[in-house]
Amino acid sequence: MKSIEEIKNIIAHATGADNYHKVSPKPSAPIITSGVFALAEAAECSWLIDAIISYHGDERLDPNFQAWKLTVADENGVLEALDDDKNVVISQEIEYTDFPLDEINFWVVKGEGHNVMMLPSEY
């Protein structure tokens, strides 16, 4: 796993998606941007990407835009999907995580032909 500074640097430089990666065998699953891919590698958190993708198609979620937030404290995490009014529509407790940041946000946005998971700075 990269250092916290290196991971923050990766996030800071994720501005605009130039490449996309298919990470799930489900045909309708979101693809991820190069920033999300780099974060997953640097923080060794492909499990987090998988967790978000596992909710794809859940009728509680807006099919056009989803905001996801992972909050970490004392090696415990909470993954939440938020609606447009920042109300929690899905919450999943994560009993243990070594994710190095206190918080990370993702957006899943409906695109042409695919939903795309991105870091907010890549929008």
C-alpha contacts under 8 A as a table, 3 or more apart, distances in Angstrom:
res1	aa1	res2	aa2	distance
1	M	41	E	7.90
1	M	42	A	5.67
1	M	43	A	5.32
1	M	44	E	5.93
2	K	6	E	6.02
2	K	7	I	6.38
2	K	42	A	5.21
2	K	43	A	6.15
3	S	6	E	5.17
3	S	7	I	6.25
4	I	7	I	5.09
4	I	8	K	6.10
4	I	100	P	6.23
4	I	101	L	6.95
5	E	8	K	5.13
5	E	9	N	6.10
6	E	9	N	4.98
6	E	10	I	6.30
6	E	42	A	7.94
7	I	10	I	5.08
7	I	11	I	6.39
7	I	39	L	6.69
7	I	42	A	6.26
7	I	43	A	6.76
8	K	11	I	5.08
8	K	12	A	6.06
9	N	12	A	4.97
9	N	13	H	6.21
10	I	13	H	5.29
10	I	14	A	6.32
10	I	35	G	7.25
10	I	38	A	7.07
10	I	39	L	6.70
11	I	14	A	5.20
11	I	35	G	6.85
11	I	39	L	7.07
11	I	119	L	7.66
11	I	121	S	7.92
12	A	15	T	7.50
12	A	121	S	7.77
14	A	17	A	7.47
14	A	34	S	7.79
14	A	35	G	5.03
14	A	119	L	7.33
14	A	121	S	6.23
14	A	122	E	5.84
15	T	35	G	7.91
15	T	121	S	5.26
15	T	122	E	4.44
15	T	123	Y	7.51
16	G	121	S	7.09
16	G	122	E	4.12
16	G	123	Y	6.18
17	A	20	Y	7.35
17	A	33	T	5.60
17	A	34	S	6.22
17	A	35	G	7.12
17	A	118	M	7.93
17	A	122	E	5.68
17	A	123	Y	7.70
18	D	33	T	7.39
18	D	34	S	6.72
19	N	33	T	5.92
19	N	34	S	5.27
20	Y	31	I	6.32
20	Y	32	I	5.49
20	Y	33	T	4.61
20	Y	34	S	5.86
21	H	31	I	5.54
21	H	32	I	5.18
21	H	33	T	6.31
21	H	34	S	7.11
21	H	37	F	7.33
22	K	25	P	7.86
22	K	30	P	7.50
22	K	31	I	4.76
22	K	32	I	6.51
23	V	31	I	6.59
23	V	32	I	7.38
24	S	27	P	7.70
24	S	29	A	6.30
24	S	30	P	7.85
24	S	31	I	7.82
24	S	50	D	7.87
24	S	53	I	7.86
25	P	29	A	7.66
26	K	29	A	5.30
28	S	114	H	7.13
28	S	115	N	7.78
29	A	53	I	6.39
29	A	56	H	6.41
29	A	114	H	7.81
29	A	115	N	7.08
30	P	53	I	6.69
30	P	56	H	7.62
30	P	108	V	7.41
30	P	114	H	6.27
30	P	115	N	4.51
30	P	116	V	5.03
30	P	117	M	6.04
31	I	114	H	6.91
31	I	115	N	6.35
31	I	116	V	4.97
31	I	117	M	6.09
32	I	36	V	6.04
32	I	37	F	6.55
32	I	116	V	5.59
32	I	117	M	4.71
32	I	118	M	6.15
33	T	36	V	5.32
33	T	37	F	6.21
33	T	116	V	7.05
33	T	117	M	6.40
33	T	118	M	5.51
33	T	119	L	7.98
34	S	37	F	4.92
34	S	38	A	6.01
35	G	38	A	5.11
35	G	39	L	6.12
35	G	118	M	7.01
35	G	119	L	6.70
35	G	122	E	7.48
36	V	39	L	5.04
36	V	40	A	6.06
36	V	117	M	7.40
36	V	118	M	5.91
36	V	119	L	6.31
37	F	40	A	5.13
37	F	41	E	6.34
38	A	41	E	5.19
38	A	42	A	6.04
39	L	42	A	5.08
39	L	43	A	5.81
39	L	44	E	7.76
39	L	45	C	7.63
40	A	43	A	5.49
40	A	44	E	5.34
40	A	45	C	4.75
40	A	46	S	5.13
40	A	48	L	8.00
40	A	49	I	7.49
41	E	44	E	4.99
41	E	45	C	6.85
41	E	46	S	7.28
42	A	45	C	7.93
43	A	99	F	6.53
43	A	100	P	7.02
44	E	99	F	7.87
45	C	48	L	5.38
45	C	49	I	7.08
45	C	99	F	6.97
46	S	49	I	5.14
46	S	50	D	6.22
47	W	50	D	4.98
47	W	51	A	6.05
48	L	51	A	5.01
48	L	52	I	6.40
49	I	52	I	5.32
49	I	53	I	6.19
50	D	53	I	5.05
50	D	54	S	5.97
51	A	54	S	5.13
51	A	55	Y	7.05
52	I	55	Y	5.64
52	I	56	H	7.15
52	I	68	W	7.75
53	I	56	H	5.17
55	Y	58	D	5.50
57	G	61	L	7.40
57	G	63	P	7.39
58	D	61	L	5.77
59	E	62	D	7.50
60	R	89	V	6.52
60	R	90	I	7.69
61	L	66	Q	6.75
61	L	81	A	7.81
61	L	83	D	7.60
61	L	89	V	7.30
62	D	65	F	5.67
62	D	66	Q	6.16
62	D	83	D	7.50
63	P	66	Q	7.43
63	P	110	K	6.92
64	N	108	V	7.82
64	N	109	V	5.69
64	N	110	K	4.72
65	F	107	W	7.05
65	F	108	V	5.66
65	F	109	V	4.67
65	F	110	K	6.36
66	Q	81	A	6.79
66	Q	82	L	6.82
66	Q	83	D	6.81
66	Q	107	W	5.53
66	Q	108	V	4.99
66	Q	109	V	6.57
67	A	81	A	5.68
67	A	82	L	5.31
67	A	83	D	6.86
67	A	105	N	7.21
67	A	106	F	5.98
67	A	107	W	4.69
67	A	108	V	6.61
68	W	79	L	7.13
68	W	80	E	5.59
68	W	81	A	4.49
68	W	82	L	6.21
68	W	105	N	5.58
68	W	106	F	5.06
68	W	107	W	6.09
68	W	108	V	7.95
69	K	79	L	5.75
69	K	80	E	5.27
69	K	81	A	6.54
69	K	82	L	7.83
69	K	103	E	6.98
69	K	104	I	5.76
69	K	105	N	4.47
69	K	106	F	6.44
70	L	77	G	6.61
70	L	78	V	5.63
70	L	79	L	4.44
70	L	80	E	6.42
70	L	103	E	5.45
70	L	104	I	5.37
70	L	105	N	6.49
71	T	77	G	5.50
71	T	78	V	5.35
71	T	79	L	6.61
71	T	102	D	5.71
71	T	103	E	4.49
71	T	104	I	6.86
72	V	75	E	6.41
72	V	76	N	5.62
72	V	77	G	4.34
72	V	78	V	6.64
72	V	97	T	7.76
72	V	99	F	7.40
72	V	101	L	7.04
72	V	102	D	4.79
72	V	103	E	6.10
73	A	76	N	5.43
73	A	77	G	6.41
73	A	102	D	6.52
75	E	95	E	7.67
75	E	96	Y	5.33
75	E	97	T	5.09
75	E	98	D	5.95
75	E	99	F	7.77
76	N	93	E	7.70
76	N	94	I	5.82
76	N	95	E	5.21
76	N	96	Y	4.87
76	N	97	T	5.82
77	G	93	E	5.95
77	G	94	I	4.70
77	G	95	E	6.59
77	G	96	Y	6.82
77	G	97	T	6.49
78	V	91	S	6.75
78	V	92	Q	5.69
78	V	93	E	4.59
78	V	94	I	5.74
79	L	91	S	5.69
79	L	92	Q	5.11
79	L	93	E	6.41
79	L	94	I	7.35
80	E	88	V	6.30
80	E	89	V	7.39
80	E	90	I	5.46
80	E	91	S	4.46
80	E	92	Q	6.44
81	A	88	V	5.79
81	A	89	V	5.67
81	A	90	I	5.03
81	A	91	S	6.61
82	L	85	D	7.59
82	L	86	K	5.04
82	L	87	N	5.28
82	L	88	V	4.57
82	L	89	V	5.68
82	L	90	I	7.27
83	D	86	K	5.12
83	D	87	N	5.43
83	D	88	V	6.58
83	D	89	V	6.57
84	D	87	N	7.41
88	V	91	S	6.84
94	I	97	T	6.87
99	F	102	D	7.98
101	L	104	I	7.00
105	N	119	L	6.55
105	N	120	P	6.96
106	F	117	M	6.71
106	F	118	M	5.65
106	F	119	L	4.81
106	F	120	P	6.06
107	W	116	V	7.99
107	W	117	M	5.64
107	W	118	M	5.35
107	W	119	L	6.14
107	W	120	P	6.10
108	V	115	N	6.44
108	V	116	V	5.40
108	V	117	M	4.29
108	V	118	M	6.34
109	V	115	N	5.51
109	V	116	V	5.30
109	V	117	M	6.52
109	V	118	M	7.91
110	K	114	H	6.36
110	K	115	N	4.29
110	K	116	V	6.32
111	G	114	H	5.23
111	G	115	N	5.28
111	G	116	V	6.52
112	E	115	N	7.72
118	M	121	S	7.99
118	M	122	E	6.11
118	M	123	Y	7.19
119	L	122	E	5.42
119	L	123	Y	7.31
120	P	123	Y	5.63
